[in-house]
């Protein structure tokens, strides 16, 4: 089945100045803030409504809230599931997995602590973390347009992968990683069902950290801790699939795998998907892979030869890191080049792959956290970039909106 949208967006949009002003200067507690002043909530909803109106006027799909409700892309889930406890100031690097690229980069910038969330009690799904956000987004649209929306969620492995070995959960509560992930998967599956019952049909899981398995530094850091990185990746593939098991058949769930998109166009890792491509493309049960292919740091398309028939790739060929507007002819050439690699691997034609298995998008969101964004990126250029993705899709696919 083709991806639900030929022109995609990955999730976050640049926050408007009035929203940033209302929120004030973020601190270490902002990441998982659960008490939000009424004025900030009002400004947030106004900003979301304006963003939705803009997306509709430009025929930008899927329609999202721009993640305006969140300080950072992964907030809003773990801290709202019973059993988890927010630890505001874990020391860098000791509180985190050895040679974890994100904390390594933050340490170079002088950051000394980072927030984490641990399972201090038994993980239990008591209420939906994101249902209120979805209910507001859909309230801005007629019911016949709900299928054109998407909501993003953090990876189930996000906390476990970054926190120091053995600290993602209390040993009093869980005796093994698999016990922890089994209960967490129940929470994810319940959230999928709750959002589906409320009319949502497209969800994107964000997991930039999975690309760390491509790097010698992270792999050697795991080994130094007595962790086999290949076994850890197998554990994470199993955990992802456990979350997906039993989801409604017409609920589309994809996974976004990039290399980090910190403020000021700073990335975390570089390199080809090749070291993990076969295992993730054939092992993960997601419908679609949202991949980063805007610059040379992403490597070539050769890893796509491992994509099985029946799964999709959204090619992130437009950059959110730089304001330069790409040439549509160059982007069409990239789509064809990627299709050729997939076609050769699957024994199909380029055209068949393009029609059944591909879509296009920016390589990442425009503001993975409230403050910052790509160096030199403006709100005007952001919309121009999304319109470029739309026009690219119309150039390649007759059925594009």
C-alpha positions in Angstrom: 0.0 0.0 0.0 1.5 3.5 -0.9 2.3 5.9 1.9 -0.8 7.9 3.0 0.7 11.2 1.8 3.0 11.9 -1.2 4.2 15.2 0.3 5.0 14.8 4.0 6.2 16.9 6.9 8.1 15.4 9.7 6.4 17.2 12.6 7.7 20.4 14.2 7.4 23.9 12.9 9.2 27.1 14.0 7.3 28.5 17.0 5.9 32.0 16.5 7.6 34.8 18.5 4.5 35.5 20.6 4.4 31.8 21.8 8.1 31.9 22.6 7.7 35.1 24.5 4.8 33.7 26.5 6.8 30.7 27.5 9.9 32.7 28.6 13.4 31.3 29.0 13.4 27.5 29.2 15.3 25.8 32.0 16.1 22.1 32.8 12.5 21.5 34.0 10.9 22.7 30.7 11.5 19.4 28.9 8.8 17.6 30.8 6.8 20.5 32.3 3.4 19.3 33.2 2.0 22.5 34.7 1.4 25.1 32.0 0.1 28.6 32.8 -3.3 29.4 31.3 -1.9 32.3 29.3 0.7 30.0 27.7 -2.0 27.4 26.9 -4.1 30.1 25.2 -1.2 31.3 23.2 -0.3 27.7 22.2 -3.8 27.1 20.9 -3.9 30.3 19.0 -0.6 29.4 17.4 -1.8 25.9 16.5 -5.0 27.3 15.0 -2.9 29.7 12.8 -0.6 27.0 11.7 -3.5 24.7 10.7 -5.0 27.6 8.7 -1.7 28.1 6.9 -1.3 24.4 6.1 -4.8 24.3 4.7 -4.2 27.4 2.6 -1.0 26.0 1.1 -2.3 22.4 0.7 0.4 21.2 3.1 -0.2 17.6 4.3 -0.3 16.0 6.6 -1.8 18.6 8.9 0.0 18.8 12.3 0.0 21.0 15.3 3.7 21.8 14.7 4.4 20.2 18.0 3.7 23.6 19.5 2.3 21.9 22.7 5.8 20.5 23.4 9.0 22.1 24.5 10.9 19.3 22.7 9.8 16.6 20.3 9.9 13.7 22.8 8.0 15.3 25.6 4.4 14.5 26.6 4.4 10.8 26.7 6.7 9.1 29.3 6.0 11.7 32.1 2.3 11.2 31.7 2.3 7.4 32.0 1.9 6.1 35.5 5.0 4.6 37.0 7.5 7.0 35.4 9.3 9.7 37.4 11.1 12.7 36.0 14.7 13.2 37.1 15.4 16.9 36.3 19.2 17.1 36.6 21.0 13.9 35.8 24.8 14.6 35.5 26.5 14.5 32.1 28.1 12.1 31.4 27.7 9.8 34.4 23.9 9.7 34.3 23.9 8.5 30.7 25.0 5.7 28.6 28.7 5.8 27.8 29.7 7.7 24.6 26.0 8.5 23.9 26.3 11.0 21.0 23.7 13.4 22.2 25.2 13.9 25.7 28.7 13.9 24.2 27.6 16.8 22.0 25.9 18.6 24.9 29.0 18.2 27.1 31.1 19.8 24.4 28.7 22.8 24.6 29.3 23.1 28.4 26.0 21.5 29.4 26.4 19.6 32.7 23.0 18.1 33.4 20.0 16.7 31.4 16.6 15.5 32.3 15.6 11.8 32.1 12.6 9.8 33.0 12.8 6.5 34.8 10.3 3.8 35.7 10.3 4.1 39.5 7.0 2.1 39.7 5.1 -0.3 37.5 4.3 1.2 34.1 0.6 1.5 33.7 -1.5 3.3 31.1 -4.1 5.2 33.1 -5.0 8.0 30.7 -4.0 9.0 27.2 -0.9 11.3 27.1 -1.8 12.8 23.7 -5.6 12.5 23.3 -6.2 16.1 24.5 -3.7 17.4 21.9 -5.4 15.4 19.1 -8.9 16.5 20.2 -7.9 20.1 19.9 -6.2 19.6 16.5 -9.2 17.8 15.1 -11.6 20.5 16.5 -10.0 22.9 14.0 -11.1 20.8 11.1 -14.2 19.2 9.6 -14.4 15.4 10.2 -13.7 14.6 6.6 -10.2 16.2 6.9 -9.1 14.2 10.0 -7.6 11.5 7.8 -5.2 14.2 6.5 -3.6 14.7 10.0 -0.6 13.2 11.7 0.6 13.1 15.3 4.2 12.3 16.4 5.3 10.3 19.4 8.7 9.5 20.9 10.3 6.1 20.5 9.6 3.6 23.2 13.4 3.0 23.5 14.1 6.7 24.0 14.7 6.7 27.8 16.3 3.2 28.0 18.8 4.0 25.3 20.2 7.2 26.7 20.2 6.5 30.4 23.1 4.8 32.1 23.1 1.1 32.0 20.7 -0.4 34.5 19.1 3.0 35.5 16.0 3.2 33.2 13.9 1.4 35.8 13.9 0.4 39.4 15.3 -3.0 40.1 12.6 -3.4 42.7 10.0 -3.1 40.0 11.5 -4.8 37.0 14.1 -7.6 36.9 14.9 -7.3 33.2 14.8 -5.1 30.1 12.1 -7.3 28.6 9.8 -6.9 31.6 10.2 -3.1 31.3 9.5 -3.0 27.6 6.6 -5.5 27.9 4.7 -3.1 30.1 5.8 -0.1 28.1 4.5 -1.7 24.9 1.1 -2.2 26.6 1.0 1.6 27.2 2.0 2.3 23.6 -0.6 -0.1 22.2 -3.3 1.5 24.4 -2.3 5.0 23.2 -2.5 3.9 19.6 -6.0 2.5 20.2 -7.2 5.6 22.1 -6.1 8.0 19.3 -7.5 5.7 16.7 -10.9 5.6 18.4 -10.8 9.4 18.4 -10.3 9.5 14.6 -6.5 9.7 14.1 -5.2 7.5 11.3 -1.5 8.4 11.0 1.2 8.3 13.7 4.9 8.9 13.4 7.4 7.5 15.9 10.6 9.7 16.2 13.8 7.7 16.9 16.9 9.7 15.9 18.9 7.7 18.5 18.6 4.5 16.5 21.1 5.8 14.0 23.7 5.9 16.8 24.1 2.2 16.2 25.8 3.2 12.9 28.7 4.9 14.8 31.8 3.2 16.2 31.8 5.5 19.2 28.4 4.5 20.5 29.1 0.8 19.7 32.4 0.9 21.6 30.8 2.7 24.5 28.3 -0.1 24.8 31.1 -2.7 24.7 33.0 -0.9 27.4 29.9 -1.1 29.6 29.6 -4.8 28.9 26.7 -4.4 26.5 26.7 -6.1 23.1 25.4 -3.3 20.7 24.0 -5.9 18.3 22.0 -7.6 21.1 20.8 -4.1 22.2 19.6 -3.3 18.7 17.8 -6.6 18.6 16.1 -5.8 21.9 15.0 -2.5 20.6 13.6 -4.0 17.3 11.7 -6.5 19.4 10.4 -3.7 21.7 9.2 -1.5 18.8 7.4 -4.5 17.2 5.7 -5.4 20.5 4.3 -1.8 20.6 2.9 -2.3 17.1 1.4 -5.7 17.6 -2.4 -5.7 17.3 -2.7 -2.1 16.1 -5.8 -1.4 13.9 -5.1 -2.4 10.3 -5.9 1.0 8.9 -3.8 2.9 11.4 -0.6 3.9 9.6 2.5 4.0 11.8 5.9 5.1 10.6 9.3 5.7 12.1 11.5 8.7 11.6 15.3 7.9 11.6 17.5 11.0 11.3 20.9 12.0 12.7 19.9 14.7 15.1 18.7 18.3 14.4 19.8 20.5 17.2 19.4 24.3 17.3 21.6 26.2 14.9 21.8 23.4 12.3 23.9 21.2 14.6 23.8 17.5 13.9 24.8 14.7 16.2 26.1 11.9 13.9 26.9 11.4 10.3 27.1 8.5 7.9 25.2 6.0 5.8 22.3 3.9 7.0 24.2 0.9 5.7 25.4 -0.6 9.0 21.8 -1.0 10.3 19.8 -0.8 7.1 19.1 -4.5 6.5 18.2 -5.1 10.2 15.8 -2.2 10.5 14.1 -2.4 7.1 13.5 -6.1 7.3 13.1 -6.3 11.1 10.9 -3.4 12.1 7.1 -3.8 11.5 6.5 -0.2 10.7 4.6 0.7 7.5 6.9 3.6 6.5 10.5 4.8 7.2 11.0 8.6 7.2 14.7 8.9 6.2 17.1 11.8 6.1 18.6 12.4 2.6 19.1 16.2 2.3 22.9 16.4 2.4 26.0 14.2 1.9 26.2 13.5 5.6 23.4 11.0 5.1 25.3 8.8 2.6 24.0 7.5 -0.6 20.8 5.5 -1.4 22.4 2.1 -1.5 21.1 1.0 1.9 17.6 1.2 0.4 18.3 -2.0 -1.6 17.3 -3.8 1.6 13.8 -2.4 1.7 11.2 -5.2 1.4 8.2 -5.0 -0.9 5.3 -3.7 1.0 7.1 -1.1 3.1 7.5 2.6 2.2 10.2 5.2 2.4 9.6 9.0 2.7 12.7 10.6 1.3 13.7 13.6 3.4 15.3 15.5 0.5 14.5 19.1 1.5 16.7 20.5 4.3 15.4 22.2 7.4 19.0 23.0 8.5 19.7 25.6 5.8 17.6 28.4 4.3 18.8 27.8 0.7 15.9 26.6 -1.5 16.6 23.4 -3.4 16.1 23.1 -7.1 13.1 20.9 -7.9 14.9 19.3 -10.8 17.7 18.1 -8.4 15.0 16.7 -6.1 13.3 14.8 -8.8 16.6 13.3 -9.7 17.1 12.2 -6.1 13.7 10.5 -6.1 14.6 8.6 -9.3 18.0 7.6 -8.0 16.5 6.2 -4.8 13.8 4.4 -6.7 16.4 2.8 -8.9 18.2 1.3 -5.9 15.0 0.0 -4.4 13.8 -1.4 -7.7 17.1 -3.3 -8.2 16.9 -4.8 -4.7 13.3 -5.8 -5.2 13.4 -6.9 -8.8 10.8 -4.3 -9.8 10.7 -1.3 -12.1 11.5 2.3 -11.1 8.0 3.4 -11.9 6.4 0.6 -9.8 8.5 1.6 -6.8 7.7 5.3 -7.2 4.0 4.6 -7.4 3.8 2.1 -4.6 6.5 2.8 -2.1 7.8 6.4 -2.1 6.9 9.9 -0.8 9.0 13.0 -0.1 9.5 15.4 2.9 12.0 17.6 4.7 14.7 15.6 6.4 13.5 16.6 9.9 11.2 19.0 11.7 12.0 22.7 11.6 12.3 23.1 15.4 12.8 19.9 17.3 12.7 22.0 20.4 10.9 25.3 21.1 13.9 27.5 20.8 16.2 27.5 17.8 15.9 26.0 14.4 18.0 25.8 11.3 20.7 28.5 11.0 19.2 31.3 9.0 15.8 29.6 8.7 12.8 32.0 8.8 9.1 31.3 9.1 8.6 32.5 5.5 11.3 30.2 4.2 9.9 27.3 6.2 6.6 27.6 4.4 8.4 27.9 1.1 10.3 24.7 1.8 7.1 22.9 2.7 5.5 24.3 -0.5 8.5 23.0 -2.4 7.9 19.5 -1.0 4.3 19.8 -2.1 5.3 20.9 -5.6 7.9 18.1 -5.9 5.2 15.6 -5.0 2.9 17.1 -7.7 5.7 16.8 -10.2 6.3 13.1 -9.5 2.8 11.8 -8.6 -0.5 12.6 -10.3 -2.4 11.8 -7.2 -0.5 14.3 -5.0 -2.7 17.0 -3.4 
